[in-house]
């Protein structure tokens, strides 16, 4: 019997395959339309930010050499969006947050440390310091600086940064086209009556929504019955796509036809992982199209998509950092027996500790709703209560 692949080996293989077939087509989108997409080329600053020195406070601007402790007259008032006159020698200027610094000024004092006298002059109540409360030109970016690298996933912060540089549109990778299907005679779509031995198809909803969050275009091929000929025919319907993603039908049962079709008529890259949940997983090609077959059990499907399919999809779009963020948190339970497979437990953070759901069955989805993320237990590892363990937040995986 062939040895099980480790998660690290499987991920390395999938990322290598992804690097061989990058999505290279680019489309130009408005900032609103580019939400969640992947930047196709570096964003280079065309302006300095800020474009001129400006005030970080509401207060008064002055030339420090003009002040020897005496009150100063106010020669002008400067609002944000106005072009100030040069500062008159021996005076100060009333200035508001974001307003340009007048030529000649080299200090700003916040209004809380100033007293406006009856004759209109300003007394400064604290020692003054040169360049205090001044945002220098180019403090954030300089012309020609690379602000965002190609492969950046565009969220609200990145889009706002592009807007601050005057960009109305960005070049992004086109969407990945993914054909999604679920296999098994036991599956029924929600809303239809259940027959004997049947269950509702939850993986279709889970994976379809997750794919769309990743910016993919989803071709929903529905439920694939346990039939060899129909498996071949349905796979052939999915030729104008970048990936065929299935759930179920990839283990060693007599009705698991997807793996059989890939072994006999396509190309099979990997099969069976040292992973719990998620041991049965298939990666291959059929008629030239990449295929990833996830396990059918809901928790197994969730874990394998999160740790393997998600990084593969992101890498094909040019994202370099595809591994989810891992935090170190104290365990709220002990793990006294080391396992031979890497395990991912559904856990909740409570009082600063990770607590495991009492039922870690691969068939339970409600445990993932209860949880805040996945706790990683490497092969051969034990831990005691309070020891720090690896934690992957669901907010990182689904974001």
N, C-alpha and C positions, 0 to 999 in steps of 0.2 A: 504494500500500500504506500502511495506517495506521501511524503511528509506534508503536514499542513503548512501553508505559507503564514508567516507572521504578518501582522498589520503593517509594519514598516516596510516589509518586502512588497506587499501588495500595493501600498501607496506609491512606492518608488516606481513600480512597473506602470501604474496608471498615469503618473505624472510624466513618465517618459513617453508613453503613448500620446498623451495630450500635447506634449511639446512637438511631436511629429505632425500634428494636424491642427495648427493654430487657426483661429478665425481671423482672417486678414481683411475682410471687407469692412469698409468704414462708411459711416453715414454721419451727416452733420445735423445736429439737433439743437433746438432751443434749450435753455437751461431748465425750463420746466419739464420738457420731454426727456432730458438726459438723466433724471433722477433714477438711481439704481443701476445705471449702465457703467461700462468700463471705458475709461479714457484711452483713445487710440494713439495719441501722440503727446509729447511733453507740452505742458502749459508754461510758456515763457512770459515773464512780466514785460509788458510794453511801457509801463509807467512806474515811477517810484511810488511807494506807499509808506507814509503819506507823501504827497507830491511836494510839500513844503513844510517847514517847521510849524507846528501848531500847538495850541494850549491843551493840556490835559486837565485843566481845572477852570472853573469860574473864578476870576480874580483880577489881578492887575499885573501888567507887563511893564518892565522898566529896564534901563541900563544900569547894571550894578555900580558902575563907576560914578554915576550921578547921585548916588545915595550915600550920605554920611550920617544917617539917623534922622534926618529932618523929614517932615511931611512933604509930599510931592503933589503938584497940581495934575489934574486929569486933562490930557490934551485931545483924546478921542475915545470913541466907544466902538469896539470891534465885535461883530456877531459872526457866527459860522456862515460861510458862504459869501462873505464880503472881502474885498481887497483893501487892506489897510494902507494908510499913508505912512511914510517913514516916521519913526518916533521923534518928537521934538525934544531936543536936549533939555535935561533938567525936569522932564515930566514923566508921567506914567500913563498907561492906556488901560481903560476898562476893557477886559477881554473875557470871552465866554468859551466854554469847552468846544474844541474843534475848530476854533477860529484861527486864521493864519497869524503867525507872529509878525509884528511890524519890524521892518528893517531897523537895526540899532538896538533892539531889545535883546537881552541875554538872560532874563530871569522872569519868572512868574511866581507871584505869591497868591495862595488861595485866599478867597474873600474872608474866610473865617479868622484869618490872622491879620486882618486889616481893619482900620477904623476910619470911616468917612466923616470928616470934620464938617462943621457948619459952613465953613468958607469954601467947601468943595474939594479941599485937598485930602490926601490919603496918608494916614499914619500907619507904618508897618510895625507890628507888635512883636515880631520874632526876628532873629538874625536871618539875613537873606543869603542864598547860595546860588552861584551862577549855574545856569542851565536847569534849575529846579522846575519841575512840572512842565517841561517842554518836550514834546515828541519830535525828535529830529527827522528831517527828510530822509526817506528810505529806511526808516526803522524796521518796517515789516518786510518790504521787498525792494530790490533795486532793478532797474531796467536790465534785461538780459538774464536775470536769475531764473533758474528752473523752479517753479513753484509747485507743480504737481507732475509726477512722472507718469509716462504711459503705463497702463495697467492699473491705475488707481480706480477703485470703485467710487462712484460719485454719489455721495450723500449730501445732506443739507449744508454741512460745513464746507465741503469742497466746492459745491455750486455757488455758495455765497462768496467764497474766495475768488472764484472765476469772475463773478459779477463785480467784485471790488476792483478788479483789473480791467473792467470795461468789456468783458467778453459777453456777447449776446448768444453765441452758439459755440458748441464744442464738437469735435470729431470723436465719435465713439465706435467701438466694435459693434457690428450688427448682432442681433440676437442669435443665440444658439437655438437651432430648431431641434426639438426633442419629441420623439414619438413615445407615448406613454401607454403601456398596456398592463393589465393584471391577468394572471393565469389561474385557472381552477374552476371546475364544474361546481364547486361549493359556493362560489361568489354570486351575489345578487346586488344590483344597484339599490341604493336607498330609495324608499318610496314604493318598491314592489313587494309583494308578499313573499315570505320565506317558505321554501319547500323543506322537506325532510333533509336534515344534515346540512343545510345551507346557512351562510352567514352573510352579513352585509359587507360590501367592499369599502373599507376605510382607507386602504393604501392609495387608491386612486385620488382621493381628496387630499391626503397628506402630501403625497409626492407632487401632485399637480400644483398645489398652492406653493410648495417650497420651490419648485422650478420657476414659477412666475416671479417669486420674490428675488430669485437670482437673475432675473432679466431674461429668462428663456421664453421662447415661443413654443407652446405645447400643442402637439397633435394628439388628441385623445383617441386611442384605438379601442377603448373599452375593455371588456372582459374577453379573454381568449379561453375557449374551452379546452379541456384535456384531450386533444386530438392532434395527431402528428401532421396530417395533411393541412388542417386549419392553421397549425402553428407555422408551417412553411408559407402558406398563402398570406397570413397576416403580416409576417415579417417582410414579405415582398411589397406590401402596401406602403411600407415606410422607407422608401428609397430616397426621397427628396428631403432627408433630414440629416442632422449631424450626429445624432445618437438615438439608439433605441434603448429605452429604459423600461424594464419590466420588474414586477414583483411576483414571486412564487414561481414554481416550476423549474427550480435550479438545483434540487438535491438529487438523491439517488433513487427516488421512488419510481415505480413503473409508469406513473402518469406524469412524470416530470420531463416534458418533451422539449423544452427550450434548450437545456443542456445537450440533449441527444442530437437535436438539429445542428447545433454549433459544432459538436464533435464530429458529426458525420458529413456535414455539407459546408461548414464555414471554417472558422479558425477559433480555437479556444486558447486564451492566454493564461487564465488562472481559474482555479476552482477549489473551494474549500479553504477556509482560513482558521488560524489558531486564535479565534475571536469568540467572545461570548457577551451578549447574543450576536448572532450573525455568522455562524460557521459556513453555511452554504452560500456562495457568491460566485457568479460567473462573469467573466469578461472575455469578449471575443469579437468576431466580425461575422456578418452575414451579408452576402452580395455586396461586399465592400463597405458596409455601414458598421461603425462600432456599436457593440451591444454590451450593456451592463445589466445583468440579471440579479436583482436583490432577493433576499429571502422573503417568504410570504408572511411570516409572523410579524405583526405590526411593530413590536419593539425592535426586532431584528432589522426590519426594513428601515426604521428610523435611524438606528445606530450606524448601519452600513452606508446609508446615504450621507449622513453627517460626516463620517470619517473618511469616506472613499469617493463617492460619487460627487459630492459637493466640491472637494478640492480639484477633482478631474475637470469638472465643468468650468471652474474659475480659471484654471491654468490654460484651458483652450482659448479663453478670452484674453489671455495675456497677463492675468494677475500673478504677481510673483509670490506674495505672501498668502498662501492658501490654507495654511494650517490654522485652526481656530485658536484663539487666545486661551491659554491654560493658566489658572490661578492656583496658588497653594493655600489650602484651607485646612483647619484642624478637623480631624475625623471625630464624629460624635458616637462612633461605634468601633468595635474591634473586628479585625479580620485575621483570625488565628490560623487559618489553613491556606497555604499557598496553592494556587492553581496552575495548571499547565497551559492555559490560554489566557490572553489578556481579557480582562472583564471591564465592562462599563455599566455601572450601577446608576439607576435613577435616584437622585438624591435631592434633598431640599436643604437650604441653609437656614438654620434656626438658632438664634443666640450665638451667631458666629461659628457654629459647627455644622458639618455636613451630616445629615441624617438620611439613612437609606429607607426607601419604601419597603414595607415588610414583604411584598410579593414582587420578585424580580423576574417573573415568568416572561418569556419572549412573546407570549400571546397577549399580554396586557398592554393596552394603550393608556388606560386611566392613570397608571403610575407615572407616565410622562407628563400628564396634565398636573398631577400633584407636585412634581419635581420642579426644581429650578435649573437643573442641568445634569451632566453626566460626571460621575466620579471614576477616574481611571485607576484600575488596579493592574499593574504590570505582571507579567508572568513570574511566578516564583516569589511573590512578595507577600509579606504579612505586615500588619500594623496594629498598634494599640490605640485606645481612645486618647485623643489629644495629639497624636502624631499628624504631621502635615501630609496631605495627599493632593493629587492633581485633580482639578475641577474645571470642567468646560461649561460655561453658562449657556443655556438655551438662547439667551439674548444674542450671544455671539454667533451661534449656529443659524438662527432664523433671521438675523438682522440683515 
